[in-house]
C-alpha cells in the first residue's frame, strides 16, 4: 500500500520582483507514482509564466525523492521555462540527484529527416520485380550447390569420415516416410473415391460408366498420385525441415557445428534429402494403391462395377508407361522440396517472426515449384509422345 507521505509532491512558482529571479521550487516525492498530477501542474506552468522573462531557477533542494520519471518531469519544467522566454538554471541538487539529472538529456535529439526520392511509375512496378528476380537467381545458385552436396554427402557416407551416418538417414526416413503413411493413405483414398464418383456421374449420361476406370487409373498414376503426395509432403515434411534447421540457426547450433569442423550441409541437409528421395517414391506407390482402392469401393457401391470388372478394364487401359511416367517425377519433386526447405531454413534470423515467415515461404515455394515441375514433365511427355 502506498504511504500517504509519498503522495506529497508540489511545484511552487515565486515570480521575480525588482530584478530578482523567478524561482520554481520542487518539493516532495517526484516519482512515477505522482507523475500524473505533476504533469497536470506542468501543463499549466506556461500560462503562469506568460508575460514574464529573465532568469528562472529550478530549485530541487526540497525534493525528498526523485526517480527517473521525476527527472523527466524536471526536464519538462525546464522546457516550459525556456518556451516562456526564461534562461533556466537548476539549483539545490545533491550528488545523487545530479547524477540522475545528467543521465536525462535536456532535449531529445531531433530525428534526421531524410527525403525519400520520388519514384516514377515504371520504377514502382519494376523495382519489386527486379529484387524478386535477383533473390530467385541467388536461391537457384545456392540450390545447385545443395544439389552438389548430395554427391559430396554420398561420398562422405561411403568413406564414413564426413559426419554423415545411416542412423541419421534412418531417423529422418521414419519421420518423413513411416509417420506420413496414415495421412497420405487417407487423403489419397478420399481423392480416388471422389474422382471415381464424379467421373461415373458424368459418364453415366453417355452410358460409358466403365470408362471411369480409364480416367481414375491414368489420372492417378500419371498425375494426381505423385503431385498430391508431393504437395502433402511439402506441407508436412518440408515445413518441418525448415523449422528444424531454422531453430538450430536461432540457437547458433549451426555455427557450433562449423566450429567443431563439421559441414552443416552434410550433417543436416544431406540426411533429410536422402530420406525424402527414398520416402516420396514409396509414399507415391502407397498413394496410388489407396486411391485405386477408394475408386474400387465407390464404383462398386455407386455404379455396380465389381472388382473383377474394374481390374479387367484397368489392365486394358493402363500400361507400364503410365506407371513409370508418374514415378519418374517423384525423385525430382523430393529434391525440390528438400532443397527449398533447407534453403529457407538457412535464411532464418534470430527471431520467432523470421522463423514463421521462412516456414511459410518454404511451403509456398515448394508447392509452386512442384506444380511447375509437374507441368514441365507433362509438356515433355507430350513432346516425346510418352
Protein Blocks (a to p, Z undefined) as FASTA:
>chain_A
ZZfklmgccddddddeehiacddddehjddfklmmmmmmmmmmmmmmmgoiacjddddfk
lpcbdcfklmmmmmmmmmmmmmnopacddehiafklmmmmmmpcfbdcdddddddddddf
klmmmmmmmmmmmmmmmmmmmmmmmmmmmmmmmmmmmnopnopafklmmmmmmmmmmmmm
mmmmmmmmmmmmmmmmmmmmmmmmnopmmmmmmmmmmmmmmmmmmmmmmmmmmmmmmmmm
mmmmmmmmmnommmmmmmnopafklmmmmmmmmmmmmmmmmmmmmmmmmmmmmmmmmmmm
mnopafklmmmmmmmmpcfklmmmmmmmmmmmmmmmmmmmmmmmmmpcfbfklmmmmmmm
mmmmmmmmmmmmmmmmmmmmmmnoZZ
